[in-house]
Structures are given as structure tokens and as C-alpha cells.
Amino acid sequence: MKRLTLIAAVLALTATGLLAQNLSTPPSGNNQKCIVTQYIGAIAHVTVIYNSPDVDGREGQIWGQLVPYGLTQQGFGLNNPAPWRVGANENTVIKFSHDMEVEGKPIKAGKYGLHLIVEEQGDWTWIFSHNHSAWGSYFYDEAEDALRVSVTPGDASFTEWLTFNFSDRQPDAATLEMRWENKRVPMRINVPNSVELYAETFARELQGSAGFNHLNWAAAANFLAQNNHDLDLALEWAEHAINGQFVGVSDWTTLQTKATVLMGKGDMHNALTTMMEAVEHPSATPFQIHGFARQLIAQGMADKALEIFEYNYERFDGAWPTNVGMARGLSAVGRYDEALKYAKLAHAEAPDQLNKDSMAAAVEKLKQKQDIN
């Protein structure tokens, strides 16, 4: 009987222990878990998962004391000389959705344990370890390093809770900072070949439901053209936006896209031919045609620009902004007196104060025989 009672007690304790391992108990030391994710552009992103300790009255005792300088014996685990875990409790973990660069050095997409070597003088060292599931730095092994980078720490305003945030966010780069007490420790993360990443993503997406909208093909082609990337593929996509089976639509947007790609390829003749198709298309608006003619002036094609402005004026019967266009086109070829007439008409019909002031300035310049472009 005593034997059965003992076995029952052991089983009960064992069951209680197993259940306790799965309970969502408060974090050790009340160091709350935090997760921060930052997209760099629309596709690639970085996530940091960490447990955040507070200063808790220990001002002046963090660096070099609570967080020791250099590598230190942990007294547990592998007991190797180890860096700081950059937080509390489990590993601080950083995840890269795509291959990226940290401080100019490549790192593969994936998940890493994040550590930091703190120094009394000079640079500090970020360490990215292939071991991301250990507890703190107790099991840190230099042989598992994926990358080390040196950075310069800086002074910062007081931060009670250790915090990771992203600053200086650009389309292809961002700075990740760790802030605690009076220090900030940055790392610059960038997405190399970001244009290629977008192109690859577009190619996949256009094979799905997005590929049934001609505007998506045009947008993808425009992106490649604007970034001067794989213009042969851009032209293929632009043609599909116009002529693709079940998808293609010939309108201002798709024709202008094709013309933009052709211009990028240096085929000015076919670019202008295609652009004239866009100008004469029923979907073209006076504002779109006006904008194209202004681009021609900027490219030194004043006579062609005036031709487009005149077409716009006649087609839309003098509607805004075609008088502005006539003034700009005539001014571009030096016919200032004729331009002045249209500038005065444009000033009178301007729809808002900004345009009225702009045309008032144009009138004064034209009176002095000065180009308004």
C-alpha cells in the first residue's frame, strides 16, 4: 500500500512539473518580452525579439558593472568567455526575411542569436550566432558565429527600458539601434540589389491574380524603367500591358509606359511614335498631355512641345491648363508676345491662388521677353 501511495505521489509530482513547464507564467525578473519589426521597402523586413530589462535605480552602474566589458565567464552552461545577451532571459533573436548586409557585410536570410561585446573604450561588436535558441549567452560558442561587425556606440537621452528601434529608414536601408540608460548602439542594415528583389517579386506576383490587371503589368514595367533595370524585361511587360491575351488594354497609361521603356533603351524614334499614340488616345486628359509637352521642353525639344500644346488646346477647346501650355510652348520658341496673351488668359481662369500667383509671375516675365520655362 505504501509502495502504491509513493508511486501515485511521484506520478502526481511529475504531472505537475510537466504542466508547469507549459504555463504562461510572468517573465523572469519581470523583463517583458518585446518584438519589433521593420520593413525596408515593401518586401524585405527585419524582426528583433528580446526581453527588456529596466535600469531600476541603477544609473551609472549598467556599463562595465551590470553589463561587463569584454568577454566574461558565465559560470554556467559552456562557461566559455561570452559576450552580453543584449537583454535578459532567452537569446535576443534577430530575423532577416531576405539576404541583407549589416555594416556592409553580407548575412543570409534567417534567424540568429544576437550578442554584443561592450568595451570601455573604442568600438563595440555585434555578434550574430547561428545558435538562436539558447538561454542568454550561457551557451555562446564563437565557432557558431555567422557574422561580427564593429560599430561606434553613442551617448543618448535616458532610456529606462532596454529598447530596440529603427531609425533613418530609407527605401533600401535602415539603422537598428539598441538604447538603454544613456547609450545607443547602432547597426546599419541594407538590402543589396533591392531593385532585383522587387523585379523577382513582381515576376512571381504577375503569374497570379495580379497578372489579370493590365495596370499591374504597366506599373512593373515602369518600375524597371525608372530604375534602369532589365529594360528588355520591362519592354516585354509593357507590351503585355497593351496586348496581353485577356489582359491587354491600350490606353494613355500603357502606351506612356511603353514609350518610357523605349526611351530608356535609347530608341527615341519609337518612343515618340508610341507617345503620340498615347497623346491622341481618347483616354488622355489635358493634364497628362500638358505634362508630356513640358517633358519635351526639358529635353530640348521645344518645337515638338509647342506642337503638342497646340494639339491639347484645340482638342480640349481651351480648357485648363491648355492656355498655360500655349504660353509655355510659345515662350519656349521665343514668341513672347503671343505667349503673353495666353498667359493672361490662364491667369484669369486659374482655379486656385497657387496657379494664379504662378501665372501672374509668368505674365511679368513675358512682358520683359523672358522665358517662363
C-alpha positions as CSV (number, residue, x, y, z in Angstrom):
1,M,0.0,0.0,0.0
2,K,2.8,2.4,0.9
3,R,4.5,1.5,-2.4
4,L,1.3,2.4,-4.4
5,T,1.0,5.6,-2.4
6,L,4.6,6.6,-3.2
7,I,4.2,5.8,-6.9
8,A,1.0,7.9,-7.0
9,A,2.8,10.8,-5.3
10,V,5.7,10.6,-7.8
11,L,3.3,10.5,-10.7
12,A,1.4,13.5,-9.3
13,L,4.6,15.5,-8.9
14,T,5.8,14.5,-12.4
15,A,2.5,15.6,-13.9
16,T,2.5,18.8,-12.0
17,G,6.1,19.5,-13.3
18,L,5.1,18.8,-16.9
19,L,2.1,21.1,-16.7
20,A,4.2,23.9,-15.0
21,Q,6.6,23.9,-18.0
22,N,3.7,24.9,-20.3
23,L,2.2,27.6,-18.1
24,S,2.4,31.3,-19.3
25,T,4.0,32.5,-16.1
26,P,5.3,36.1,-15.7
27,P,8.7,36.6,-17.3
28,S,11.7,36.1,-15.1
29,G,12.7,39.3,-13.3
30,N,9.7,41.0,-14.9
31,N,11.8,41.5,-18.1
32,Q,8.9,41.8,-20.6
33,K,9.2,40.2,-24.0
34,C,9.3,42.7,-26.9
35,I,9.0,42.2,-30.7
36,V,9.8,44.9,-33.2
37,T,9.6,44.5,-37.0
38,Q,10.6,47.0,-39.6
39,Y,10.1,46.7,-43.4
40,I,12.9,48.1,-45.5
41,G,10.8,48.9,-48.6
42,A,7.7,46.8,-49.2
43,I,9.2,43.3,-49.2
44,A,12.3,42.8,-47.0
45,H,11.9,43.1,-43.3
46,V,13.9,42.6,-40.0
47,T,12.5,41.4,-36.7
48,V,14.1,41.6,-33.3
49,I,12.7,39.5,-30.4
50,Y,14.1,40.4,-26.9
51,N,13.4,40.6,-23.2
52,S,13.7,44.1,-21.9
53,P,15.3,44.9,-18.5
54,D,15.0,48.3,-16.9
55,V,17.6,50.5,-15.2
56,D,15.6,50.3,-11.9
57,G,17.7,52.8,-10.0
58,R,21.0,51.5,-11.2
59,E,22.0,54.7,-13.1
60,G,25.8,54.7,-13.6
61,Q,26.0,51.0,-12.8
62,I,25.0,49.5,-16.1
63,W,28.0,49.7,-18.4
64,G,31.1,47.9,-17.0
65,Q,29.2,46.6,-14.0
66,L,25.8,45.0,-14.6
67,V,26.9,44.6,-18.2
68,P,30.6,43.8,-18.0
69,Y,33.2,45.0,-20.5
70,G,34.7,42.4,-22.9
71,L,34.0,38.7,-22.7
72,T,33.3,37.2,-19.3
73,Q,33.0,33.7,-17.8
74,Q,29.3,33.0,-17.3
75,G,29.7,30.4,-14.5
76,F,27.0,28.2,-16.2
77,G,26.4,26.4,-19.5
78,L,29.5,26.1,-21.6
79,N,31.3,28.5,-19.3
80,N,33.1,30.0,-22.3
81,P,34.2,33.6,-22.2
82,A,31.0,35.1,-23.6
83,P,29.5,38.4,-24.7
84,W,26.4,40.1,-23.4
85,R,23.0,38.7,-24.4
86,V,21.7,42.3,-25.3
87,G,18.7,41.9,-23.0
88,A,17.5,39.4,-20.4
89,N,16.4,35.8,-20.2
90,E,16.5,33.8,-23.5
91,N,18.6,34.7,-26.5
92,T,17.8,38.0,-28.1
93,V,16.9,36.9,-31.7
94,I,17.1,38.8,-34.9
95,K,15.4,37.6,-38.1
96,F,16.2,38.7,-41.7
97,S,13.5,37.9,-44.3
98,H,16.0,38.1,-47.1
99,D,19.7,38.2,-47.7
100,M,20.9,41.5,-46.4
101,E,24.1,43.4,-45.3
102,V,24.9,44.6,-41.8
103,E,27.5,47.4,-41.8
104,G,28.3,46.5,-45.3
105,K,28.9,42.8,-44.6
106,P,26.6,40.1,-46.1
107,I,24.3,38.0,-43.9
108,K,22.0,35.3,-45.2
109,A,18.2,35.3,-44.6
110,G,17.3,33.5,-41.4
111,K,17.3,33.7,-37.6
112,Y,20.2,34.5,-35.4
113,G,21.1,34.8,-31.7
114,L,22.2,38.4,-31.2
115,H,25.0,39.3,-28.8
116,L,27.2,42.3,-28.1
117,I,30.7,42.8,-26.8
118,V,30.8,46.0,-24.8
119,E,34.1,47.9,-24.4
120,E,35.2,50.7,-22.1
121,Q,36.9,52.4,-25.0
122,G,36.6,52.1,-28.7
123,D,34.1,50.2,-30.9
124,W,31.6,47.7,-29.7
125,T,31.0,44.4,-31.5
126,W,27.7,43.0,-32.7
127,I,27.7,39.2,-32.9
128,F,25.2,37.1,-35.0
129,S,25.2,33.5,-33.9
130,H,23.7,30.5,-35.7
131,N,22.6,29.3,-32.3
132,H,19.4,31.4,-31.6
133,S,17.6,29.1,-29.2
134,A,19.9,29.1,-26.2
135,W,19.3,30.8,-22.9
136,G,21.1,34.1,-22.9
137,S,24.8,33.9,-23.6
138,Y,25.5,30.9,-21.3
139,F,25.9,28.6,-24.3
140,Y,27.6,31.0,-26.6
141,D,30.3,29.4,-28.8
142,E,32.4,31.5,-31.1
143,A,32.5,28.6,-33.6
144,E,28.8,29.3,-34.2
145,D,29.3,32.9,-35.2
146,A,27.7,33.8,-38.5
147,L,28.9,37.4,-38.5
148,R,30.7,40.0,-36.4
149,V,30.6,43.8,-37.1
150,S,32.2,46.7,-35.2
151,V,30.2,49.9,-34.5
152,T,30.7,53.1,-32.6
153,P,28.3,53.5,-29.6
154,G,27.0,56.9,-28.9
155,D,25.5,58.9,-25.9
156,A,21.8,59.2,-25.8
157,S,19.0,60.6,-23.7
158,F,18.0,58.4,-20.8
159,T,16.0,55.2,-21.6
160,E,14.6,53.3,-18.7
161,W,13.8,50.1,-20.5
162,L,16.2,48.5,-22.9
163,T,14.7,49.1,-26.3
164,F,15.4,48.3,-30.0
165,N,14.1,50.7,-32.6
166,F,14.7,51.5,-36.2
167,S,15.8,55.0,-37.3
168,D,16.9,56.7,-40.6
169,R,14.6,54.5,-42.7
170,Q,15.3,54.6,-46.4
171,P,13.8,52.6,-49.3
172,D,16.7,50.1,-49.2
173,A,18.2,50.6,-45.7
174,A,17.5,51.4,-42.1
175,T,19.5,51.8,-38.9
176,L,18.6,49.4,-36.0
177,E,19.5,50.9,-32.6
178,M,19.7,49.4,-29.1
179,R,19.1,52.1,-26.5
180,W,19.5,51.6,-22.7
181,E,20.3,54.0,-19.9
182,N,22.5,56.7,-21.6
183,K,23.8,54.7,-24.6
184,R,22.7,54.0,-28.1
185,V,24.4,51.2,-30.2
186,P,23.5,51.2,-33.9
187,M,23.9,48.8,-36.8
188,R,23.2,49.8,-40.4
189,I,21.2,47.2,-42.3
190,N,20.7,47.5,-46.1
191,V,19.0,45.3,-48.7
192,P,21.5,44.9,-51.6
193,N,20.1,44.6,-55.1
194,S,16.7,45.8,-53.8
195,V,15.6,46.6,-57.4
196,E,16.3,43.0,-58.4
197,L,14.3,41.8,-55.4
198,Y,11.3,43.8,-56.5
199,A,11.7,42.5,-60.1
200,E,11.7,38.9,-58.9
201,T,8.7,39.5,-56.7
202,F,6.8,41.2,-59.5
203,A,7.5,38.3,-61.8
204,R,6.0,35.9,-59.3
205,E,3.0,38.1,-58.5
206,L,2.2,38.6,-62.2
207,Q,1.8,34.9,-62.5
208,G,-1.1,35.0,-60.1
209,S,-4.2,37.2,-59.8
210,A,-2.2,40.4,-60.1
211,G,-1.4,39.4,-63.7
212,F,-5.0,39.8,-64.7
213,N,-4.9,43.6,-64.4
214,H,-3.1,45.5,-67.2
215,L,-2.2,48.3,-64.7
216,N,0.0,45.9,-62.7
217,W,2.0,45.0,-65.8
218,A,2.4,48.7,-66.6
219,A,3.4,49.5,-63.0
220,A,6.0,46.7,-63.0
221,A,7.4,47.9,-66.3
222,N,7.5,51.5,-65.2
223,F,9.4,50.5,-62.0
224,L,12.1,48.7,-64.0
225,A,12.4,51.7,-66.4
226,Q,12.7,54.2,-63.6
227,N,15.5,52.2,-62.1
228,N,17.1,51.4,-65.4
229,H,17.0,47.6,-64.7
230,D,16.5,44.9,-67.2
231,L,14.8,47.1,-69.8
232,D,14.3,44.1,-72.1
233,L,12.0,42.6,-69.5
234,A,10.4,46.0,-68.9
235,L,9.5,46.2,-72.6
236,E,8.1,42.7,-72.5
237,W,5.9,43.6,-69.6
238,A,4.9,46.9,-71.2
239,E,3.9,45.1,-74.4
240,H,1.9,42.6,-72.3
241,A,0.0,45.5,-70.6
242,I,-1.1,46.6,-74.1
243,N,-1.5,43.4,-76.0
244,G,-1.6,40.5,-73.5
245,Q,-4.3,38.0,-74.1
246,F,-7.4,38.6,-71.9
247,V,-5.4,41.4,-70.1
248,G,-4.0,43.9,-72.5
249,V,-5.5,47.4,-72.7
250,S,-4.2,50.2,-75.0
251,D,-4.7,53.5,-73.2
252,W,-2.7,56.5,-72.0
253,T,-1.1,54.6,-69.1
254,T,0.1,51.6,-71.0
255,L,1.2,53.5,-74.1
256,Q,3.1,56.0,-72.0
257,T,4.8,53.1,-70.1
258,K,6.0,51.5,-73.3
259,A,7.3,54.9,-74.5
260,T,9.2,55.4,-71.2
261,V,10.8,52.0,-71.6
262,L,11.8,52.7,-75.2
263,M,13.2,56.0,-74.2
264,G,15.3,54.2,-71.5
265,K,16.6,51.9,-74.2
266,G,17.6,54.8,-76.3
267,D,15.0,54.2,-79.0
268,M,13.8,57.8,-79.2
269,H,12.1,57.4,-82.6
270,N,9.8,54.6,-81.5
271,A,9.3,56.2,-78.1
272,L,8.0,59.4,-79.7
273,T,5.8,57.4,-82.1
274,T,4.3,55.5,-79.2
275,M,3.9,58.6,-77.1
276,M,1.9,60.3,-79.9
277,E,-0.4,57.3,-79.9
278,A,-0.9,58.0,-76.1
279,V,-1.5,61.7,-76.7
280,E,-4.1,61.0,-79.4
281,H,-5.8,58.2,-77.4
282,P,-9.4,59.0,-76.1
283,S,-8.3,58.2,-72.5
284,A,-5.7,61.0,-72.5
285,T,-6.5,64.0,-70.3
286,P,-5.4,67.6,-70.8
287,F,-3.2,67.4,-67.7
288,Q,-1.4,64.3,-69.0
289,I,-0.8,65.8,-72.4
290,H,0.4,69.0,-70.8
291,G,2.8,67.1,-68.6
292,F,4.3,65.3,-71.6
293,A,4.8,68.5,-73.5
294,R,6.6,70.0,-70.6
295,Q,8.9,67.0,-70.5
296,L,9.7,67.7,-74.2
297,I,10.8,71.2,-73.3
298,A,13.0,69.9,-70.6
299,Q,14.6,67.6,-73.1
300,G,15.3,70.5,-75.5
301,M,12.5,69.6,-78.0
302,A,10.7,73.0,-77.9
303,D,9.2,72.8,-81.4
304,K,7.7,69.3,-80.7
305,A,6.4,70.6,-77.3
306,L,4.6,73.5,-79.0
307,E,3.0,71.1,-81.4
308,I,1.7,69.0,-78.5
309,F,0.5,72.1,-76.6
310,E,-1.4,73.3,-79.7
311,Y,-3.0,69.9,-80.1
312,N,-4.0,69.9,-76.5
313,Y,-5.5,73.4,-76.8
314,E,-7.6,72.5,-79.8
315,R,-8.7,69.1,-78.6
316,F,-10.0,70.4,-75.2
317,D,-11.2,73.8,-76.5
318,G,-9.1,76.0,-74.3
319,A,-9.9,74.1,-71.0
320,W,-7.5,74.5,-68.1
321,P,-4.5,74.1,-68.3
322,T,-4.2,74.4,-72.1
323,N,-3.8,78.2,-72.0
324,V,-0.9,77.6,-69.7
325,G,0.5,75.1,-72.2
326,M,0.2,77.6,-75.1
327,A,2.0,80.2,-73.0
328,R,4.8,77.8,-72.2
329,G,5.1,76.4,-75.7
330,L,5.2,79.8,-77.4
331,S,7.7,81.1,-74.8
332,A,10.0,78.1,-75.4
333,V,10.4,79.0,-79.0
334,G,10.8,82.7,-78.2
335,R,7.4,84.0,-79.3
336,Y,6.9,86.0,-76.2
337,D,4.2,88.4,-77.3
338,E,1.9,85.6,-78.4
339,A,2.8,83.7,-75.2
340,L,1.8,86.8,-73.1
341,K,-1.7,86.6,-74.5
342,Y,-2.3,83.1,-73.4
343,A,-0.6,83.7,-70.0
344,K,-3.1,86.5,-69.3
345,L,-6.0,84.1,-70.2
346,A,-4.5,81.4,-67.9
347,H,-4.1,83.9,-65.1
348,A,-7.8,84.9,-65.4
349,E,-9.1,81.3,-65.3
350,A,-6.6,79.9,-62.7
351,P,-8.6,77.6,-60.4
352,D,-6.6,78.4,-57.2
353,Q,-4.3,81.0,-55.7
354,L,-1.2,79.0,-56.3
355,N,-1.8,78.8,-60.0
356,K,-2.9,82.4,-60.1
357,D,0.3,83.6,-58.5
358,S,2.3,81.4,-60.8
359,M,0.7,82.8,-63.9
360,A,1.0,86.4,-62.6
361,A,4.7,85.8,-62.3
362,A,4.7,84.4,-65.9
363,V,2.9,87.5,-67.2
364,E,5.6,89.8,-65.7
365,K,8.4,87.7,-67.1
366,L,6.9,87.6,-70.6
367,K,6.4,91.4,-70.6
368,Q,10.2,91.5,-70.2
369,K,10.8,89.0,-73.0
370,Q,11.9,86.3,-70.6
371,D,11.3,82.6,-71.0
372,I,8.9,81.2,-68.4
373,N,10.0,77.5,-68.6
